[in-house]
Amino acid sequence: MTTHEQQEHHIKAWQASGLSQAAYCRDHGLNSKTFGNWLRVYRDVQKHNQRTSLIPVTIRTTTTPSDYLKLRCTGGHTLELPANVSPQWLGELLKCLD
């Protein structure tokens, strides 16, 4: 019976070898199906032991120069405002222009 340490040694040696699993198993006298099972268990353990890390993210709303509201008034006048202008402020402005 092969110990856990020997299995891990074979897996790491195979990964470093550049060989296919079948070729590595052939060269080392291992059953390829058994080796595949070792690899599956090894990967499951590695995945389970992997720590999840959070990356801090800051979300900012920004406007680009093309993000404008254009108000076209009678008489040919155009008023350009940033797209992120407060709706309440815009409402008050429109009341004043009425």
Secondary structure, DSSP 8 states (H G I E B T S, - for coil): ---HHHHHHHHHHHHHHT--HHHHHHHHT--HHHHHHHHHHHHHHHHHH---------------TT-EEEEE-TTS-EEEEETT--HHHHHHHHHHH-
